[in-house]
Amino acid sequence: MDAIVVGAGFGGMYAVHKLNEMGLSVAGFEAGGDVGGVWYWNRYPGARCDLMCVDYSYGFSDALQQEWTWSEQFAAQPEILAYANFVADKLDLRRHFHFETRVTGATWDAEANNWIMITDRGDEIRATYCIMATGPLSIPKDPEFPGLETFEGEVLRAAKWPHTPVDFAGKRVGLVGTGSSGIQIVPVVAAQAAEFHVFQRTPSYTMPMRNTALDPDYVTELKRNYPAIRAVARASHLGGVRPVTSRPFFSITPSQRQRVMEDAWARGGLDFLGLFSDLLTNPEANEQVAEFVRGKIAATVNDPATAEALKPRGYPIFARRPCLDTGYYEAFNLPHVHLVDCIKHPIERVTAHGITTTAGTVALDTLIVATGYDGLSGALLAFEVAGRDGHTVREKWAGGARSYLGLMMAGFPNLFMLCGPNGPAALANIITLDEQNVNWICQLIDHMRTNSIASVEPQPAAEDAWMEQVFSLAELTLVSKANTWYVGANVDGKPRGLSMYTGGFFKYNETCTNVALRGYDTLRFA
Ligand code: NAP
């Protein structure tokens, strides 16, 4: 093949489409049974995208965005998966993909100038270019406490939820993990279970989503304005149409600040992130916004001790991924919903019939695990990827993930990553970023084919300079100041550091574009 694409999420689907359109032969490989990536696997109750559909959808084809109609401001998982299927049907993408096929090894053959890919079905495929559309959040992480395999009830993983409905009625349910996934699960399971125990270690800050159905007039306006909306998204810091401001927190009076925050809380969504320009750089401003949210928790949760335990402290707001919820804090007012504070009483082990913390054992019929992912670098460390001279990604990333623009790595010719570590990754709207990444890679491949260039990789000095920029920008932001998957703190032994570019989508895109305009002077062609 000319190209192999690993992964059939939104990035992989667009890569296959674009490469095919350029006339390349393409084979896609996907471990799941169909397209959708994370939305294929994450079918847990309450799963929903906390980016608005207007952002979280493809912008490359006007035909697609005119034909598809979203029903809500923030779409639920079934609708997003239906959208992925709609796109796959429209663009006839499935014929290029091998589903239920996991790539288990990738090796660069320097003599033949191609990648040899091995799959769990025993296939061996060679291709000139390899695109890793493996996703920043595709390798789920089980908790470290022992005994999970001894539990005699049902264990459900948010990241790999069953395809058939799960009945919680009459059950004693436990949930471990209160990140974005756990927070979406809580209100839905709380409405069904007989007893529900939420095991919380680090509390997250969450704000009301206040999701709405989209009325037909709004949809008409949306469709009429898509070209401008996409242009605004591509010119923005986050790759989306969220509000932004140049107003620092302390530039207005305390009562004005209070009003601005109350309004944003009442509107819901991620408006809070765009309220003040210095939220992620000024710790004092950040703390005042955090305190505002703690006040809302106190006002919502009836039991003062539970409210206190739910209040996040000790790390900046928005340094963990901000969550949006529908009735999360309210769920703790139900008499059968219990918060277990795992900071005070850490989980010791799972037993045959429940979870034992230092405070005692909680009996459970069903255990939901929502303990996150080995983010950003996990997917390319999950199998052996060997580049020039047999050097592996595992060796290259032993001290932390390194790349050039989050797209390529010195020593790994013709290998490209979508939303890779050290690009904007999870800090930008991932579909806007996927499209930008694929367009840039395809333009480079086109350049190589036009000029009979066999292979490309970044110059080591260019990679070093990019990494220097990523590290120095990370120092300036509060995003690196919490123990999260953003910095690799959730995986034992993982090198610590914010391996994402924090300069914003627009700057990133500009940098990539300039590399192309300069004739790819930071790349090494052979
Ligand atoms: P996460 O944010 O990493 O949260 C994992 C949770 O599990 C944390 O609360 C963590 O606590 C807890 N945990 C892990 N080990 C534990 C242990 N041994 N004992 C007790 N608690 C433990 O993972 P996630 O919720 O799956 O979200 C990951 C990312 O997926 C998000 O940041 C977001 O980017 C994406 N996501 C997006 C959406 C969306 O709406 N678009 C929805 C879901 C997920 P500690 O923090 O103390 O480790």
Residues whose N, C-alpha, C, O or C-beta is under 5 A from the ligand:
A	BS01	NAP	R48 C49 D50 L51 L137 P143 E144 F145 V176 G177 T178 G179 S180 S181 G182 F199 R201 T202 R321 C342 A370 T371 G372 Y373 N483 W485
